[in-house]
């Protein structure tokens, strides 16, 4: 097998967006918006082109990951620039085979080389703990005072970077989108049925779960 990880180029945009739609279709909600998020992220000032990566298998695109800048604000009001990622997309037939983890670990190493000291994401803990992500509460990272969502996960890219402080996580506005525009964008793609899957209930449970 010939596996390569390369930067996405403008010529790849449509193929990556199609990949993203196939990866997320009906996973979290009936249908999906992640391909539209991928589309709009590239134009945002927080987007990090160096961490917009595609994994190819024998020359075929099978996975993609995108990153933006985010911030952690400590008790004094000082801000630390960090990274978050998403979408992380893997074509369905290649999921649960290690390709997504390989792409994730490669991109996190690159983020560390670029000087970023931590990554914070909202995600299913089952998908990310093997890559070293831990509960936000272990690092005293909240979304507001005393609010620690279960799916808020943290990984230090530099050991001890978050030690001894408490933080509020500030996600990039790059992920804010207009649902109506997302729906119009989706009409330019192959139409796929919107269906219910048990994974949507898991997403709903995690999305509303918080720790005291």
Backbone as a chain_set.jsonl record, in Angstrom:
{"seq": "XXXXXXXXXXXXXXXXXXXXXXXXXXXXXXXXXXXXXXXXXXXXXXXXXXXXXXXXXXXXXXXXXXXXXXXXXXXXXXXXXXXXXXXXXXXXXXXXXXXXXXXXXXXXXXXXXXXXXXXXXXXXXXXXXXXXXXXXXXXXXXXXXXXXXXXXXXXXXXXXXXXXXXXXXXXXXXXXXXXXXXXXXXXXXXXXXXXXXXXXXXXXXXXXXXXX", "coords": {"N": [[0.843, -1.195, 0.0], [0.507, 2.203, -0.804], [0.855, 4.915, 1.028], [0.32, 8.315, 1.565], [0.672, 11.59, 2.986], [-0.431, 14.708, 2.32], [-0.56, 18.261, 1.554], [-3.697, 19.852, 1.051], [-4.807, 21.22, -2.053], [-6.127, 23.977, -4.05], [-7.238, 22.706, -6.297], [-8.15, 20.393, -5.248], [-10.396, 20.859, -3.768], [-13.217, 20.329, -4.302], [-13.289, 17.524, -4.439], [-12.457, 16.88, -1.85], [-14.534, 17.993, -0.359], [-16.655, 16.395, -1.23], [-15.766, 13.948, -0.244], [-15.918, 14.544, 2.479], [-18.675, 14.892, 2.866], [-19.596, 12.279, 2.365], [-18.337, 10.978, 4.459], [-19.577, 11.985, 6.772], [-22.3, 11.763, 6.425], [-25.43, 11.363, 7.761], [-24.378, 10.634, 10.233], [-24.116, 12.207, 12.654], [-26.414, 13.741, 12.612], [-29.522, 13.57, 10.732], [-28.622, 13.621, 7.374], [-26.018, 16.044, 6.736], [-23.748, 18.758, 7.587], [-21.085, 19.126, 7.432], [-19.514, 19.169, 5.097], [-20.077, 21.646, 4.056], [-19.04, 23.253, 6.072], [-16.321, 22.63, 5.764], [-15.993, 23.866, 3.31], [-16.327, 26.632, 3.86], [-14.42, 27.166, 5.793], [-11.864, 27.538, 4.718], [-11.609, 30.146, 3.876], [-11.497, 31.692, 6.111], [-9.886, 33.798, 8.538], [-8.765, 32.463, 10.692], [-8.15, 29.966, 9.799], [-5.766, 27.369, 9.132], [-3.658, 26.854, 6.711], [-1.378, 25.224, 6.435], [-1.974, 23.023, 7.919], [-3.995, 21.769, 6.664], [-4.74, 18.9, 5.515], [-4.444, 15.966, 3.47], [-4.934, 12.495, 3.298], [-3.702, 10.028, 1.235], [-4.333, 6.934, -0.38], [-2.774, 4.701, -2.305], [-2.842, 6.667, -4.252], [-5.44, 7.619, -4.087], [-7.777, 9.844, -2.619], [-8.611, 9.434, 0.705], [-8.973, 10.448, 3.225], [-9.23, 13.448, 5.211], [-8.142, 16.343, 7.029], [-8.755, 19.367, 8.8], [-7.648, 22.421, 10.25], [-8.082, 25.101, 12.63], [-7.129, 28.174, 14.241], [-7.517, 28.664, 17.774], [-8.397, 29.796, 21.116], [-7.206, 29.877, 24.514], [-8.173, 31.289, 27.492], [-6.756, 32.449, 30.433], [-7.0, 32.784, 34.097], [-6.149, 35.385, 34.544], [-6.835, 36.748, 32.332], [-5.105, 36.581, 30.261], [-4.275, 35.338, 27.025], [-3.817, 32.273, 25.296], [-2.762, 31.094, 22.247], [-4.024, 28.367, 20.527], [-4.745, 25.216, 18.857], [-7.556, 23.886, 17.068], [-9.373, 21.235, 15.528], [-11.202, 19.997, 12.67], [-13.543, 19.574, 10.054], [-12.622, 16.125, 10.577], [-12.279, 13.784, 8.32], [-13.047, 10.615, 7.004], [-13.385, 8.345, 4.392], [-16.218, 6.184, 4.373], [-15.749, 3.337, 3.885], [-13.159, 3.037, 4.648], [-12.987, 3.598, 7.292], [-12.265, 3.013, 10.809], [-9.921, 1.647, 10.458], [-7.502, 2.685, 11.02], [-6.527, 4.786, 9.491], [-7.535, 7.385, 9.854], [-6.552, 7.953, 12.422], [-3.832, 7.881, 11.916], [-3.523, 10.095, 10.219], [-4.398, 12.102, 11.952], [-2.489, 11.994, 14.063], [-0.152, 12.608, 12.66], [-0.748, 15.228, 11.838], [-0.999, 16.549, 14.288], [1.587, 16.358, 15.274], [2.831, 18.001, 13.409], [1.566, 20.415, 14.015], [2.626, 20.865, 16.56], [5.314, 21.217, 15.877], [5.072, 23.635, 14.635], [4.815, 25.295, 16.732], [2.554, 25.4, 18.316], [0.998, 24.719, 21.421], [-1.05, 23.225, 22.482], [-4.034, 21.3, 21.804], [-7.51, 21.571, 21.412], [-10.702, 20.144, 21.281], [-14.135, 19.525, 20.295], [-15.554, 16.468, 20.548], [-16.339, 12.946, 20.058], [-15.433, 11.132, 22.792], [-14.614, 8.445, 22.645], [-13.438, 8.221, 20.198], [-11.066, 9.626, 20.336], [-9.431, 9.317, 22.61], [-7.441, 7.403, 22.357], [-5.592, 8.722, 20.903], [-4.409, 10.343, 22.665], [-5.942, 12.391, 23.76], [-7.649, 13.963, 26.478], [-10.064, 14.327, 29.154], [-11.488, 17.562, 29.412], [-11.663, 18.566, 31.96], [-9.522, 17.6, 33.374], [-7.518, 19.278, 32.704], [-8.422, 21.649, 33.567], [-9.982, 23.153, 31.765], [-12.625, 24.957, 30.634], [-15.844, 25.862, 29.172], [-17.201, 27.972, 30.085], [-17.317, 29.569, 33.29], [-16.894, 26.948, 35.491], [-18.181, 25.104, 33.821], [-17.932, 22.151, 32.211], [-17.974, 20.489, 29.442], [-18.699, 17.128, 28.471], [-17.843, 16.209, 25.866], [-15.725, 17.946, 25.354], [-12.439, 17.961, 24.703], [-8.943, 17.628, 25.419], [-5.533, 17.985, 24.488], [-2.213, 18.159, 25.354], [0.362, 19.529, 23.466], [2.814, 20.293, 24.07], [4.527, 19.247, 26.784], [3.264, 19.957, 29.992], [2.292, 22.443, 29.312], [-0.178, 23.45, 30.019], [-0.276, 23.367, 32.699], [-1.092, 24.087, 36.122], [-2.918, 26.195, 35.849], [-6.185, 27.65, 35.193], [-8.574, 27.617, 32.551], [-10.593, 29.244, 30.023], [-12.167, 28.113, 27.194], [-12.045, 29.355, 23.915], [-13.562, 29.028, 21.062], [-12.952, 29.25, 17.515], [-14.696, 31.599, 15.467], [-14.95, 30.673, 12.974], [-16.358, 28.353, 12.643], [-19.007, 28.955, 12.76], [-22.017, 28.977, 11.018], [-24.482, 29.564, 8.42], [-27.403, 27.827, 8.376], [-29.246, 27.757, 6.244], [-27.748, 28.541, 4.03], [-25.99, 26.422, 4.006], [-27.701, 24.358, 3.317], [-28.436, 25.119, 0.715], [-25.931, 24.949, -0.499], [-25.5, 22.215, -0.337], [-27.174, 21.257, -2.294], [-25.747, 21.29, -4.618], [-24.378, 18.972, -4.719], [-24.253, 15.369, -5.136], [-27.333, 13.983, -4.346], [-28.317, 12.485, -1.327], [-30.12, 10.196, 0.71], [-31.648, 11.378, 3.745], [-31.293, 9.958, 6.843], [-32.142, 8.157, 9.884], [-29.828, 7.166, 12.384], [-28.417, 5.14, 14.997], [-26.085, 6.364, 15.967], [-26.637, 9.04, 15.97], [-28.135, 9.491, 18.245], [-26.228, 9.041, 20.193], [-24.529, 11.19, 19.65], [-26.254, 13.286, 20.343], [-26.575, 12.826, 23.078], [-23.923, 13.132, 24.073], [-23.491, 15.783, 23.296], [-25.071, 17.268, 25.007], [-24.05, 16.742, 27.5], [-22.502, 17.392, 30.617], [-19.897, 17.9, 33.071], [-19.626, 18.138, 36.612]], "CA": [[0.0, 0.0, 0.0], [1.229, 3.467, -0.902], [0.155, 5.907, 1.843], [0.973, 9.617, 1.617], [-0.068, 12.698, 3.587], [-0.048, 15.89, 1.554], [-1.427, 19.427, 1.729], [-4.768, 20.066, 0.091], [-4.637, 22.344, -2.974], [-7.431, 24.403, -4.575], [-7.762, 21.729, -7.244], [-8.693, 19.268, -4.488], [-11.483, 21.291, -2.884], [-14.489, 19.64, -4.53], [-13.135, 16.121, -4.069], [-12.415, 16.804, -0.392], [-15.887, 18.257, 0.134], [-17.446, 15.183, -1.486], [-15.286, 12.982, 0.749], [-16.433, 14.947, 3.793], [-20.104, 14.584, 2.905], [-19.754, 10.823, 2.482], [-17.857, 10.557, 5.777], [-20.453, 12.437, 7.86], [-23.711, 11.623, 6.084], [-26.302, 10.681, 8.718], [-23.657, 10.154, 11.409], [-24.498, 12.991, 13.835], [-27.798, 14.172, 12.387], [-29.918, 13.194, 9.37], [-27.856, 14.456, 6.449], [-24.827, 16.595, 7.386], [-23.307, 20.091, 7.16], [-19.628, 19.211, 7.547], [-18.889, 19.525, 3.818], [-20.196, 23.099, 3.932], [-18.052, 23.813, 6.996], [-15.025, 22.536, 5.078], [-15.998, 24.844, 2.231], [-16.185, 28.017, 4.342], [-13.253, 27.324, 6.673], [-10.648, 27.926, 3.986], [-11.57, 31.598, 3.672], [-11.491, 32.389, 7.401], [-8.551, 34.207, 8.98], [-8.233, 31.517, 11.668], [-7.808, 28.722, 9.114], [-4.331, 27.129, 9.064], [-3.446, 26.074, 5.481], [-0.315, 24.216, 6.601], [-2.547, 21.857, 8.593], [-5.088, 21.274, 5.829], [-4.007, 17.741, 5.016], [-5.172, 14.857, 2.853], [-4.236, 11.204, 3.267], [-3.997, 9.274, 0.017], [-4.007, 5.51, -0.403], [-2.581, 4.326, -3.703], [-3.219, 7.805, -5.081], [-6.845, 7.997, -3.89], [-8.083, 10.581, -1.391], [-9.511, 8.693, 1.583], [-9.155, 11.148, 4.498], [-8.841, 14.858, 5.241], [-8.289, 17.039, 8.306], [-8.589, 20.816, 8.714], [-7.403, 23.062, 11.549], [-8.138, 26.544, 12.815], [-6.639, 28.676, 15.522], [-8.486, 28.906, 18.845], [-7.713, 30.44, 22.241], [-7.49, 29.584, 25.906], [-7.974, 32.477, 28.322], [-6.541, 32.044, 31.821], [-7.672, 33.583, 35.133], [-5.71, 36.775, 34.491], [-7.27, 37.331, 31.075], [-4.099, 36.333, 29.231], [-4.731, 34.363, 26.048], [-2.85, 31.381, 24.66], [-3.256, 30.607, 20.965], [-3.917, 26.915, 20.39], [-5.418, 24.75, 17.645], [-8.637, 22.919, 17.08], [-9.496, 20.673, 14.184], [-12.491, 19.506, 12.234], [-13.837, 18.164, 10.103], [-11.692, 15.026, 10.305], [-13.152, 12.968, 7.477], [-12.516, 9.383, 6.414], [-14.408, 7.653, 3.617], [-16.779, 5.114, 5.205], [-15.168, 2.002, 3.715], [-11.813, 3.02, 5.241], [-13.063, 3.941, 8.712], [-11.9, 1.978, 11.789], [-8.767, 0.884, 9.955], [-6.285, 3.364, 11.446], [-6.106, 5.872, 8.609], [-7.847, 8.655, 10.499], [-5.611, 8.151, 13.524], [-2.524, 8.188, 11.321], [-3.587, 11.475, 9.753], [-4.501, 12.956, 13.134], [-1.206, 12.046, 14.777], [0.792, 13.344, 11.809], [-1.087, 16.66, 11.856], [-0.696, 17.081, 15.62], [3.049, 16.525, 15.318], [3.152, 19.185, 12.614], [1.115, 21.573, 14.787], [3.62, 21.072, 17.615], [6.508, 21.766, 15.228], [4.767, 25.028, 14.304], [4.857, 26.071, 17.963], [1.312, 25.32, 19.091], [1.274, 23.946, 22.632], [-2.197, 22.418, 22.894], [-5.181, 21.169, 20.897], [-8.779, 21.384, 22.108], [-11.747, 19.824, 20.316], [-15.382, 18.888, 20.692], [-15.609, 15.207, 19.828], [-16.688, 11.716, 20.755], [-14.221, 10.682, 23.505], [-14.211, 7.108, 22.207], [-12.643, 8.338, 18.971], [-9.86, 10.438, 20.465], [-8.584, 9.045, 23.771], [-6.261, 6.626, 21.95], [-4.62, 9.669, 20.335], [-3.844, 11.136, 23.752], [-6.843, 13.427, 24.267], [-8.192, 13.692, 27.802], [-11.17, 15.181, 29.585], [-11.133, 18.966, 29.626], [-11.598, 18.871, 33.392], [-8.18, 17.255, 33.856], [-6.652, 20.433, 32.427], [-9.145, 22.85, 34.006], [-10.425, 23.904, 30.589], [-14.084, 25.021, 30.615], [-16.373, 26.785, 28.156], [-17.541, 29.12, 30.927], [-16.891, 29.233, 34.645], [-17.47, 25.751, 36.076], [-18.908, 24.289, 32.843], [-16.987, 21.239, 31.56], [-18.712, 19.543, 28.602], [-18.079, 15.813, 28.305], [-17.105, 16.054, 24.604], [-14.61, 18.883, 25.207], [-11.252, 17.14, 24.912], [-7.715, 18.427, 25.408], [-4.244, 17.298, 24.378], [-1.02, 19.011, 25.376], [1.366, 19.27, 22.434], [4.047, 20.54, 24.801], [4.268, 18.757, 28.133], [3.185, 20.969, 31.033], [1.898, 23.753, 28.78], [-1.419, 23.918, 30.643], [-0.207, 23.039, 34.128], [-1.167, 25.112, 37.155], [-3.831, 27.298, 35.544], [-7.531, 27.345, 34.726], [-8.77, 28.282, 31.266], [-11.85, 29.249, 29.287], [-11.913, 27.821, 25.785], [-12.676, 30.253, 22.956], [-13.501, 28.436, 19.729], [-12.977, 30.199, 16.411], [-15.973, 31.883, 14.814], [-14.926, 30.045, 11.649], [-17.295, 27.226, 12.605], [-20.374, 29.458, 12.757], [-22.491, 28.998, 9.637], [-25.899, 29.771, 8.16], [-27.97, 26.549, 7.926], [-29.903, 27.889, 4.941], [-26.688, 28.526, 3.017], [-25.486, 25.052, 3.972], [-28.675, 23.557, 2.564], [-28.296, 25.477, -0.698], [-24.655, 24.396, -0.94], [-25.645, 20.764, -0.467], [-27.896, 20.943, -3.525], [-24.781, 21.171, -5.715], [-23.759, 17.656, -4.597], [-25.132, 14.213, -5.302], [-28.295, 13.928, -3.254], [-28.344, 11.233, -0.591], [-31.25, 10.235, 1.657], [-31.421, 11.69, 5.151], [-31.778, 8.801, 7.583], [-31.804, 8.056, 11.302], [-28.898, 6.129, 12.812], [-28.181, 5.197, 16.452], [-24.984, 7.278, 16.278], [-27.19, 10.377, 16.181], [-28.54, 9.583, 19.641], [-24.981, 9.189, 20.951], [-24.103, 12.58, 19.449], [-27.16, 14.132, 21.126], [-26.261, 12.626, 24.502], [-22.637, 13.777, 24.355], [-23.583, 17.228, 23.088], [-25.705, 17.913, 26.155], [-23.515, 16.216, 28.757], [-21.505, 18.231, 31.275], [-19.389, 17.402, 34.339], [-19.6, 19.114, 37.71]], "C": [[0.877, 1.243, 0.0], [0.417, 4.545, -0.18], [0.972, 7.191, 1.872], [0.066, 10.618, 2.307], [0.453, 13.979, 2.963], [-0.983, 17.049, 1.899], [-2.508, 19.445, 0.655], [-4.411, 21.263, -0.79], [-6.021, 22.771, -3.471], [-8.053, 23.417, -5.554], [-8.437, 20.552, -6.537], [-9.999, 19.594, -3.768], [-12.765, 20.479, -3.064], [-14.394, 18.181, -4.108], [-13.118, 15.956, -2.552], [-13.796, 17.055, 0.203], [-16.809, 17.06, -0.1], [-17.06, 14.083, -0.497], [-15.898, 13.27, 2.114], [-17.918, 14.64, 3.912], [-20.33, 13.093, 3.09], [-19.355, 10.346, 3.88], [-18.865, 10.856, 6.874], [-21.947, 12.235, 7.591], [-24.449, 10.754, 7.103], [-25.592, 10.183, 9.982], [-24.13, 10.874, 12.671], [-25.941, 13.463, 13.793], [-28.216, 13.607, 11.036], [-29.304, 14.156, 8.357], [-26.546, 14.867, 7.083], [-24.54, 17.985, 6.831], [-21.79, 20.193, 7.081], [-18.943, 19.578, 6.231], [-19.003, 21.021, 3.552], [-19.207, 23.788, 4.868], [-16.661, 23.763, 6.371], [-14.898, 23.61, 4.0], [-15.721, 26.259, 2.735], [-14.947, 28.222, 5.206], [-12.065, 27.94, 5.947], [-10.495, 29.429, 3.82], [-11.478, 32.381, 4.977], [-10.063, 32.684, 7.847], [-7.937, 33.243, 9.991], [-7.808, 30.187, 11.05], [-6.288, 28.59, 8.977], [-4.038, 26.257, 7.844], [-2.406, 24.97, 5.628], [-0.828, 22.929, 7.238], [-3.823, 21.374, 7.905], [-4.521, 20.117, 5.022], [-4.937, 16.654, 4.489], [-4.311, 13.609, 2.931], [-4.681, 10.468, 2.009], [-3.553, 7.83, 0.188], [-3.964, 5.068, -1.854], [-3.108, 5.404, -4.65], [-4.643, 8.287, -4.92], [-7.019, 8.739, -2.583], [-9.035, 9.746, -0.528], [-9.749, 9.403, 2.916], [-8.643, 12.578, 4.388], [-9.001, 15.396, 6.653], [-8.004, 18.517, 8.093], [-8.465, 21.394, 10.116], [-7.682, 24.555, 11.487], [-7.454, 26.903, 14.131], [-7.807, 28.827, 16.495], [-7.702, 29.518, 20.002], [-8.137, 29.827, 23.566], [-7.198, 30.849, 26.699], [-7.847, 32.043, 29.781], [-7.209, 33.023, 32.792], [-7.313, 35.061, 35.095], [-6.208, 37.505, 33.248], [-6.263, 37.16, 29.955], [-4.57, 35.212, 28.316], [-3.573, 33.566, 25.481], [-3.465, 30.896, 23.357], [-2.986, 29.115, 20.845], [-4.556, 26.517, 19.063], [-6.622, 23.898, 17.998], [-8.747, 22.374, 15.667], [-10.924, 20.195, 13.931], [-12.922, 20.267, 10.986], [-12.59, 17.294, 9.956], [-12.523, 13.964, 9.601], [-12.405, 11.763, 6.921], [-13.643, 8.719, 5.634], [-14.909, 6.431, 4.381], [-16.103, 3.758, 5.066], [-13.768, 1.888, 4.316], [-11.811, 3.39, 6.717], [-12.747, 2.73, 9.585], [-10.763, 1.088, 11.306], [-7.45, 1.613, 10.224], [-5.855, 4.532, 10.59], [-6.377, 7.241, 9.23], [-6.885, 8.972, 11.625], [-4.231, 8.509, 12.999], [-2.466, 9.636, 10.858], [-3.626, 12.438, 10.932], [-3.154, 13.094, 13.826], [-0.156, 12.808, 13.976], [0.521, 14.848, 11.895], [-0.802, 17.293, 13.214], [0.807, 17.279, 15.799], [3.461, 17.774, 14.543], [2.737, 20.456, 13.345], [2.103, 21.899, 15.9], [4.895, 21.684, 17.043], [6.311, 23.238, 14.874], [4.695, 25.912, 15.548], [3.586, 26.076, 18.777], [1.509, 24.347, 20.245], [0.117, 23.062, 23.086], [-3.229, 22.371, 21.773], [-6.419, 20.897, 21.74], [-9.855, 21.155, 21.06], [-13.048, 19.468, 21.028], [-15.481, 17.604, 19.881], [-16.046, 14.054, 20.697], [-15.444, 11.188, 21.463], [-13.717, 9.326, 23.037], [-13.31, 7.161, 20.981], [-11.27, 8.951, 19.195], [-8.963, 10.114, 21.657], [-7.349, 8.234, 23.391], [-5.202, 7.505, 21.295], [-4.088, 10.619, 21.407], [-4.714, 12.259, 24.266], [-7.445, 12.985, 25.603], [-9.341, 14.648, 28.112], [-10.688, 16.599, 29.834], [-10.954, 19.289, 31.102], [-10.224, 18.551, 33.964], [-7.202, 18.405, 33.654], [-7.302, 21.74, 32.86], [-9.481, 23.769, 32.838], [-11.949, 23.819, 30.524], [-14.535, 25.905, 29.459], [-16.944, 28.043, 28.802], [-17.256, 28.667, 32.352], [-17.654, 28.011, 35.186], [-18.208, 24.834, 35.128], [-17.91, 23.477, 32.018], [-17.766, 20.226, 30.716], [-17.963, 18.217, 28.454], [-17.313, 15.698, 26.99], [-15.981, 17.065, 24.377], [-13.334, 18.172, 25.639], [-9.993, 17.959, 24.673], [-6.499, 17.518, 25.258], [-3.136, 18.334, 24.435], [-0.078, 18.583, 24.252], [2.762, 19.576, 22.956], [3.774, 20.181, 26.254], [4.3, 19.894, 29.15], [2.693, 22.313, 30.583], [0.673, 24.32, 29.48], [-1.414, 23.72, 32.156], [-0.379, 24.276, 35.001], [-2.091, 26.279, 36.897], [-5.219, 26.761, 35.229], [-7.799, 28.181, 33.482], [-10.24, 28.255, 30.843], [-11.513, 29.075, 27.814], [-12.714, 28.749, 24.888], [-12.503, 29.669, 21.551], [-13.561, 29.52, 18.66], [-14.394, 30.38, 15.874], [-16.044, 31.269, 13.421], [-15.966, 28.943, 11.517], [-18.764, 27.657, 12.67], [-20.851, 29.552, 11.307], [-24.002, 29.177, 9.588], [-26.492, 28.461, 7.639], [-28.645, 26.624, 6.557], [-28.879, 27.879, 3.807], [-26.092, 27.126, 2.888], [-26.407, 24.158, 3.152], [-28.595, 23.841, 1.071], [-27.011, 24.901, -1.275], [-24.785, 22.904, -1.199], [-26.338, 20.377, -1.762], [-26.978, 20.808, -4.728], [-24.078, 19.825, -5.709], [-24.768, 16.563, -4.935], [-26.051, 14.113, -4.084], [-28.36, 12.53, -2.654], [-29.467, 11.297, 0.431], [-30.807, 10.599, 3.065], [-32.084, 10.6, 5.983], [-31.405, 8.896, 9.062], [-30.814, 6.925, 11.509], [-28.701, 6.243, 14.317], [-27.062, 6.158, 16.841], [-25.48, 8.697, 16.524], [-27.644, 10.565, 17.624], [-27.313, 9.748, 20.532], [-24.478, 10.617, 20.844], [-24.951, 13.523, 20.298], [-26.832, 14.039, 22.609], [-24.959, 13.338, 24.864], [-22.746, 15.304, 24.265], [-24.175, 17.949, 24.288], [-25.144, 17.509, 27.502], [-22.423, 17.116, 29.316], [-21.096, 17.576, 32.598], [-19.421, 18.515, 35.37], [-18.177, 19.284, 38.241]], "O": [[1.871, 1.315, 0.723], [-0.585, 5.031, -0.705], [2.167, 7.168, 2.166], [-1.158, 10.516, 2.229], [1.638, 14.295, 3.069], [-2.058, 16.847, 2.464], [-2.262, 19.097, -0.5], [-3.783, 22.213, -0.322], [-6.984, 22.018, -3.332], [-9.277, 23.309, -5.627], [-9.2, 19.806, -7.151], [-10.64, 18.7, -3.217], [-13.336, 19.996, -2.086], [-15.317, 17.654, -3.487], [-13.695, 15.006, -2.024], [-14.183, 16.395, 1.167], [-17.65, 16.75, 0.743], [-17.922, 13.374, 0.022], [-16.339, 12.36, 2.816], [-18.37, 14.174, 4.958], [-21.172, 12.689, 3.893], [-19.961, 9.421, 4.421], [-19.004, 10.072, 7.812], [-22.77, 12.515, 8.462], [-24.138, 9.576, 7.283], [-26.16, 9.383, 10.725], [-24.504, 10.228, 13.649], [-26.602, 13.568, 14.826], [-27.354, 13.2, 10.257], [-29.458, 15.371, 8.478], [-26.001, 14.119, 7.896], [-25.017, 18.35, 5.757], [-21.261, 21.238, 6.702], [-17.899, 20.231, 6.244], [-18.136, 21.606, 2.902], [-18.602, 24.795, 4.5], [-15.909, 24.735, 6.439], [-13.829, 24.188, 3.807], [-14.967, 27.004, 2.109], [-14.473, 29.35, 5.337], [-11.348, 28.769, 6.507], [-9.385, 29.93, 3.643], [-11.389, 33.608, 4.952], [-9.144, 31.914, 7.568], [-6.716, 33.204, 10.138], [-7.172, 29.371, 11.717], [-5.599, 29.581, 8.735], [-4.157, 25.035, 7.928], [-2.531, 23.907, 5.02], [-0.204, 21.875, 7.118], [-4.627, 20.657, 8.5], [-3.9, 20.319, 3.979], [-6.046, 16.453, 4.984], [-3.11, 13.653, 2.665], [-5.874, 10.306, 1.753], [-2.534, 7.545, 0.816], [-4.983, 5.06, -2.545], [-3.719, 5.12, -5.681], [-5.03, 9.271, -5.551], [-6.481, 8.329, -1.554], [-10.129, 9.392, -0.968], [-10.638, 9.003, 3.668], [-7.753, 12.882, 3.594], [-9.886, 14.963, 7.392], [-7.128, 18.883, 7.31], [-9.101, 20.914, 11.054], [-7.541, 25.19, 10.442], [-7.236, 26.059, 14.999], [-8.94, 29.084, 16.088], [-6.495, 29.735, 19.895], [-9.254, 29.333, 23.723], [-6.111, 31.416, 26.595], [-8.722, 31.354, 30.306], [-7.888, 33.962, 32.377], [-8.085, 35.9, 35.56], [-6.034, 38.716, 33.115], [-6.53, 37.548, 28.817], [-5.19, 34.25, 28.771], [-2.495, 34.1, 25.22], [-4.567, 30.347, 23.356], [-1.859, 28.659, 21.038], [-4.873, 27.376, 18.241], [-6.697, 23.284, 19.062], [-8.263, 22.991, 14.719], [-11.724, 20.02, 14.851], [-12.689, 21.471, 10.878], [-11.625, 17.678, 9.295], [-13.373, 13.321, 10.218], [-11.28, 11.878, 6.434], [-14.743, 8.549, 6.162], [-14.108, 5.712, 4.979], [-15.905, 3.083, 6.076], [-13.245, 0.785, 4.478], [-10.747, 3.485, 7.329], [-12.93, 1.584, 9.175], [-10.658, -0.075, 11.695], [-6.403, 1.21, 9.719], [-4.891, 5.215, 10.937], [-5.547, 8.146, 9.141], [-6.449, 10.113, 11.777], [-3.541, 9.35, 13.576], [-1.47, 10.324, 11.082], [-2.961, 13.473, 10.912], [-2.73, 14.206, 14.14], [0.636, 13.563, 14.541], [1.453, 15.645, 12.01], [-0.403, 18.456, 13.28], [1.242, 18.257, 16.407], [4.34, 18.517, 14.978], [3.451, 21.457, 13.312], [2.388, 23.069, 16.158], [5.49, 22.57, 17.657], [7.277, 24.0, 14.819], [4.536, 27.128, 15.442], [3.541, 26.702, 19.835], [2.109, 23.285, 20.078], [0.287, 22.236, 23.982], [-3.298, 23.257, 20.921], [-6.383, 20.091, 22.67], [-9.923, 21.878, 20.066], [-13.051, 19.149, 22.217], [-15.492, 17.65, 18.651], [-16.115, 14.17, 21.921], [-14.478, 10.826, 20.792], [-12.51, 9.085, 23.033], [-12.511, 6.253, 20.752], [-10.392, 8.818, 18.343], [-7.832, 10.595, 21.711], [-6.31, 8.363, 24.038], [-4.052, 7.092, 21.146], [-3.395, 11.587, 21.093], [-4.279, 13.019, 25.13], [-7.711, 11.804, 25.826], [-9.551, 15.642, 27.416], [-9.614, 16.812, 30.397], [-10.185, 20.182, 31.458], [-9.805, 19.17, 34.941], [-6.185, 18.496, 34.342], [-6.792, 22.818, 32.555], [-9.295, 24.984, 32.904], [-12.503, 22.729, 30.376], [-13.731, 26.605, 28.844], [-17.143, 29.057, 28.133], [-16.981, 27.489, 32.583], [-18.878, 28.031, 35.321], [-18.816, 23.863, 35.578], [-17.144, 24.03, 31.229], [-18.179, 19.193, 31.242], [-16.739, 18.197, 28.328], [-16.218, 15.136, 26.986], [-15.347, 17.05, 23.322], [-13.175, 17.825, 26.809], [-9.972, 18.863, 23.838], [-6.445, 16.427, 25.826], [-3.125, 19.282, 23.649], [0.235, 17.401, 24.115], [3.763, 19.172, 22.364], [2.882, 20.754, 26.88], [5.236, 20.694, 29.174], [2.668, 23.252, 31.377], [0.497, 25.538, 29.532], [-2.442, 23.889, 32.811], [0.109, 25.36, 34.68], [-2.064, 27.261, 37.639], [-5.401, 25.561, 35.024], [-7.318, 29.308, 33.364], [-11.012, 27.383, 31.241], [-10.683, 29.796, 27.262], [-13.919, 28.914, 25.074], [-11.444, 29.796, 20.936], [-14.148, 30.581, 18.874], [-15.184, 29.437, 15.834], [-17.082, 31.338, 12.762], [-16.407, 28.63, 10.411], [-19.661, 26.814, 12.637], [-20.17, 30.137, 10.464], [-24.704, 28.969, 10.578], [-26.118, 28.02, 6.552], [-28.615, 25.656, 5.796], [-29.111, 27.284, 2.754], [-25.732, 26.697, 1.792], [-25.948, 23.307, 2.39], [-28.676, 22.924, 0.254], [-26.997, 24.42, -2.408], [-24.239, 22.389, -2.175], [-26.116, 19.282, -2.278], [-27.384, 20.267, -5.756], [-23.265, 19.551, -6.592], [-25.973, 16.805, -5.009], [-25.595, 14.154, -2.942], [-28.446, 11.53, -3.367], [-29.737, 12.37, 0.971], [-29.74, 10.19, 3.523], [-33.281, 10.346, 5.85], [-30.48, 9.614, 9.44], [-30.931, 5.863, 10.899], [-28.806, 7.341, 14.865], [-27.087, 6.713, 17.94], [-24.817, 9.474, 17.211], [-27.552, 11.666, 18.168], [-27.344, 10.499, 21.507], [-24.045, 11.197, 21.84], [-24.424, 14.455, 20.905], [-26.813, 15.049, 23.313], [-24.905, 14.067, 25.854], [-22.155, 16.021, 25.072], [-23.83, 19.098, 24.562], [-25.689, 17.885, 28.54], [-21.529, 17.55, 28.589], [-21.854, 16.795, 33.173], [-19.263, 19.69, 35.039], [-17.953, 20.063, 39.167]]}, "num_chains": 1, "name": "protein.A"}
